[in-house]
Amino acid sequence: MTPKRINLALQGGGAHGAFTWGVLDRILADDRLEIAGMSGTSAGALNGAAVKSGLARGSRDLARDTLENLWTDVGALTDERLAPWLAAFSPLAISHAIEMSPLYQMSDGLSRAVSPYMTGSMNETALRKIVAGLDFEAVCSDRGPQIHICATNVRTGKIKLFTGGAIGIDAILASACLPTVFPAVEIEGEHYWDGGYTGNPALFPLYAPDLPRDILVVNINPLERPELPVTARDIQNRINEISFNTSLLREMRAIEFVQRLVRTGKIPEGVMKDVLVHMIADDPLMRQLSVATKTVANPIVMAQLRDAGHRAADVFLDRDFDKIGEGSTVDLEEMFS
């Protein structure tokens, strides 16, 4: 059986990217699928680079091992460890425990009041060591899937895409550079912040003629929350989610607009690429979490997210595999009606 080719759009969201790890691990285990192209931001950039590193060396198992090693290293970054017995509690309870811990409250308050240029680069140094462990000869090679890394140009406010030989340690760090935590990353005289502000992730690089029509978005920021946030903590959390979903929703709305023009005969079929959109997400789980579990890479939470990613990918493959290459499984018209 010839594998179905798909593109992956990997959203950023700090330690919540462990959900995407689970999704990718499940996809890599399914030889019915071939990853043709990837676009990633922040944690999505890290995940994409890990997958590319393994596939460029000719092995799905290498890609899966690289992902596991990456997230094991990320989980070791923080001292904010919770007692192992807390694993029996819900993600919501663990999230609240992290939020109420004195260490988190101190670091969160510090990030709001003190510039990262004053506190030094300890956080960046730790992340740099992890990123440096990737095989960049493989990541930058022509072998395996195409990969695009998104960052935000601080001076212009525009999106910057790194691809091919331009992808290095600094490009990954730029894509994950939260401006309240890290100093801007300088590359060739320009400074960059987190790509989530302008493309989380960017979909347009995946419209290339040599890539398949199907784009599978792995979404880790809840699109909707039914309750009105009224506490300061919940308001800040929802602002974070909306901010980092805006660019993705804008691009998906543009896809829906083009599809509507084709349906109504205002654009002839074949003039523009008919993009098929799919999505893997677990909004009920993500609504139990918060900015705290994004910024504190707790191994207990990350293991729960990885397992949830496995389950969500299983649901997608069981329910929607046959629709890949045939039609979208996300109803964009309903989403934006």
C-alpha positions in Angstrom: 0.0 0.0 0.0 1.3 3.4 -1.0 1.5 5.7 2.1 -0.7 8.7 2.1 1.3 11.9 2.1 0.3 14.7 4.6 1.7 18.0 5.9 1.9 18.7 9.6 1.3 22.1 11.2 2.7 22.0 14.7 1.5 24.7 17.1 3.6 26.1 19.9 2.6 26.2 23.5 5.6 25.6 25.8 5.6 22.3 27.7 2.1 21.6 26.3 4.0 20.6 23.2 4.3 17.2 24.9 0.8 16.6 23.6 2.2 17.0 20.0 5.0 14.6 20.9 2.3 11.9 21.6 0.5 12.7 18.3 3.8 12.5 16.3 4.9 9.3 18.0 1.6 7.7 17.0 1.8 9.0 13.4 5.4 7.8 13.0 4.3 4.4 14.1 1.8 4.2 11.3 3.4 3.3 8.0 0.2 4.2 6.1 1.3 7.8 6.4 4.2 9.7 5.0 5.1 13.2 6.4 5.8 15.4 3.4 6.1 18.8 5.0 6.1 20.4 8.4 5.6 23.9 9.7 6.4 24.5 13.4 6.5 27.3 15.9 8.2 27.3 19.4 7.5 23.8 20.9 6.2 22.9 17.4 9.6 23.9 15.9 11.4 21.6 18.4 9.0 18.7 17.7 9.4 19.2 13.9 13.1 19.4 14.1 13.3 16.2 16.1 11.1 14.4 13.6 13.1 15.8 10.6 16.3 14.7 12.3 15.2 11.1 12.5 13.5 10.8 9.1 16.4 12.5 7.3 18.5 9.7 8.6 16.1 7.2 7.2 14.3 5.9 10.3 10.9 6.5 11.8 12.3 4.8 15.0 15.1 7.3 15.1 12.5 10.1 14.9 10.5 8.6 17.7 13.6 8.1 19.9 14.8 11.7 19.2 11.4 13.0 20.3 11.5 11.0 23.5 15.0 12.2 24.3 14.1 15.8 23.6 11.1 15.8 26.0 13.0 13.9 28.6 15.6 16.7 28.5 12.9 19.3 28.6 11.4 17.7 31.7 14.7 17.9 33.4 14.9 21.7 32.9 12.9 22.6 35.9 13.2 22.1 39.7 9.4 22.5 40.0 8.9 18.8 40.7 5.7 17.6 42.3 5.4 14.5 44.5 4.9 11.4 42.3 1.6 10.6 44.0 0.1 13.7 42.5 0.1 11.8 39.2 -3.2 10.3 40.4 -4.9 13.7 40.4 -6.5 15.5 37.5 -4.5 17.8 35.3 -6.6 20.7 36.7 -5.5 19.9 40.2 -1.9 19.6 39.2 -2.1 22.9 37.3 -3.5 24.6 40.4 -0.8 23.1 42.6 1.9 24.5 40.3 0.2 27.9 40.2 0.0 28.1 44.0 3.6 27.0 44.6 5.8 29.9 46.0 8.5 29.2 43.4 6.2 29.6 40.4 4.5 32.7 41.9 7.9 34.3 42.5 9.2 33.5 39.0 5.9 34.6 37.4 5.9 37.9 39.2 9.6 38.4 38.4 8.9 37.9 34.7 6.2 40.6 34.8 8.3 43.2 36.6 11.9 42.6 35.5 13.4 42.5 32.0 15.1 39.3 30.9 18.0 41.5 29.9 18.5 42.2 33.7 18.1 38.6 34.9 20.7 37.0 32.6 20.4 34.1 30.1 20.3 31.1 32.4 17.0 29.9 30.9 18.3 30.4 27.3 21.5 28.5 28.1 19.6 25.5 29.4 17.3 25.4 26.4 20.3 26.0 24.0 22.0 22.8 25.3 18.9 20.8 24.5 18.5 22.2 21.0 22.2 21.7 20.3 21.7 18.0 20.9 19.7 17.7 17.6 21.5 16.6 14.4 21.4 19.8 12.4 23.1 18.2 9.4 20.0 16.0 9.1 17.6 18.8 10.0 19.0 21.1 7.3 19.3 18.4 4.6 17.2 17.8 1.6 16.3 14.3 2.8 13.0 13.6 4.5 10.1 16.1 4.8 10.4 19.8 4.2 10.4 21.9 7.4 9.7 25.5 8.1 10.4 27.2 11.4 8.4 30.4 12.3 9.7 33.4 14.3 8.7 37.0 14.7 10.9 39.9 13.6 10.9 42.3 16.5 11.8 45.3 14.4 9.2 44.8 11.6 6.6 42.7 13.4 6.5 40.4 10.4 6.8 36.6 10.3 10.2 35.1 9.5 10.4 31.6 8.1 13.6 29.6 8.5 14.1 26.6 6.2 16.8 24.4 4.8 20.3 25.5 5.7 19.0 28.6 7.6 17.7 26.3 10.3 20.2 26.3 13.2 20.2 26.4 16.9 19.5 30.1 16.9 16.5 29.7 14.6 14.9 27.2 16.9 15.6 29.4 19.9 14.2 32.4 18.1 10.9 30.5 17.4 10.6 29.8 21.1 11.7 33.1 22.5 9.1 34.4 24.8 10.1 38.1 25.3 9.2 38.1 29.0 11.5 35.2 29.7 14.4 35.3 27.1 16.3 38.2 25.5 15.6 38.5 21.7 17.6 36.1 19.6 19.9 37.9 17.1 20.4 36.3 13.6 22.2 38.2 10.9 21.6 41.6 12.5 17.9 41.1 13.1 16.2 40.2 16.4 13.5 37.7 16.8 10.8 36.7 19.3 8.5 33.7 19.6 6.9 32.8 16.2 3.5 32.4 17.9 2.8 36.1 17.6 2.8 36.0 13.7 2.4 32.3 12.8 1.4 29.6 15.2 2.2 27.9 13.0 2.3 29.3 9.5 0.2 27.3 7.1 1.1 29.1 3.8 4.5 27.4 3.4 2.5 24.1 3.1 0.6 25.3 0.1 3.6 24.6 -2.2 2.7 22.8 -5.4 5.0 19.9 -4.7 3.3 19.2 -1.3 0.1 17.3 -0.8 -3.2 19.0 -0.3 -3.8 17.7 3.3 -2.7 19.8 6.2 -3.0 18.2 9.7 -3.0 20.9 12.4 -1.9 19.7 15.8 -3.6 22.3 18.0 -2.6 22.7 21.7 -4.2 26.1 22.6 -7.9 25.7 23.2 -10.0 27.5 20.6 -12.9 28.0 22.9 -13.6 28.2 26.6 -17.3 28.2 27.6 -16.8 30.1 30.9 -16.0 33.8 31.3 -12.6 34.3 32.9 -13.1 36.6 35.9 -10.0 36.1 38.1 -6.7 37.8 37.2 -5.1 34.4 36.6 -7.8 33.2 34.3 -7.9 36.4 32.4 -4.2 36.3 31.7 -4.4 32.6 30.7 -7.2 33.3 28.2 -5.3 36.3 26.7 -2.4 34.0 26.2 -4.5 31.4 24.4 -6.3 34.0 22.2 -3.0 35.7 21.3 -1.4 32.4 20.2 -4.4 31.2 18.2 -5.1 34.4 16.3 -2.7 33.9 13.4 -3.8 30.3 12.9 -7.5 31.3 12.8 -6.7 34.0 10.4 -5.1 31.6 7.9 -7.9 29.0 8.3 -10.4 31.7 7.6 -8.5 32.6 4.4 -8.7 29.0 3.4 -12.4 28.9 4.0 -12.8 32.1 2.0 -11.1 30.6 -1.0 -13.1 27.4 -0.7 -16.3 29.5 -0.7 -15.3 31.4 -3.8 -14.6 28.1 -5.6 -17.9 26.6 -4.4 -19.9 29.6 -5.7 -18.1 29.7 -9.0 -16.3 33.0 -8.5 -12.9 31.3 -8.9 -12.6 28.4 -11.4 -11.5 25.1 -9.9 -7.8 24.4 -10.3 -6.8 28.1 -10.2 -5.8 27.9 -6.5 -4.8 24.9 -4.5 -7.7 23.1 -2.8 -6.3 22.7 0.7 -7.8 20.0 2.9 -7.7 20.7 6.6 -7.6 18.3 9.5 -7.0 18.8 13.1 -6.0 16.9 16.2 -6.7 18.5 19.5 -7.9 17.8 23.0 -9.6 21.0 24.1 -11.3 19.5 27.2 -7.9 18.5 28.5 -6.2 21.8 27.6 -8.9 23.8 29.3 -7.9 22.1 32.6 -4.3 23.5 32.1 -2.9 27.0 32.1 0.1 29.2 31.4 1.7 27.6 34.5 1.8 24.2 32.9 3.2 25.7 29.7 6.1 27.4 31.4 6.8 24.8 34.1 7.9 21.6 32.3 6.7 19.1 34.9 7.3 15.5 33.9 4.0 14.3 35.4 2.0 16.7 33.3 4.1 16.0 30.2 3.5 12.3 30.5 -0.3 12.9 30.7 -0.1 15.2 27.7 1.9 12.6 25.7 -0.6 9.9 26.5 -3.5 12.2 25.5 -1.7 12.9 22.2 -1.5 9.2 21.6 -5.2 8.8 22.2 -6.2 11.8 20.1 -4.1 10.6 17.2 -5.7 7.1 17.5 -9.2 8.7 17.3 -8.2 10.7 14.2 -6.7 7.7 12.4 -9.6 5.4 13.2 -12.2 8.0 12.3 -10.7 10.0 9.5 -7.8 8.1 7.8 -9.9 7.2 4.8 -10.8 10.9 4.3 -7.1 11.9 3.9 -6.7 13.0 0.3 -10.5 13.1 -0.2 -11.8 16.0 1.8 -11.4 18.2 4.9 -12.4 16.8 8.2 -12.6 20.3 9.7 -15.8 22.1 8.7 -14.3 25.6 8.2 -17.6 27.0 7.0 -19.2 26.1 10.3 -16.2 27.2 12.3 -16.4 30.8 10.9 -20.1 31.1 10.5 
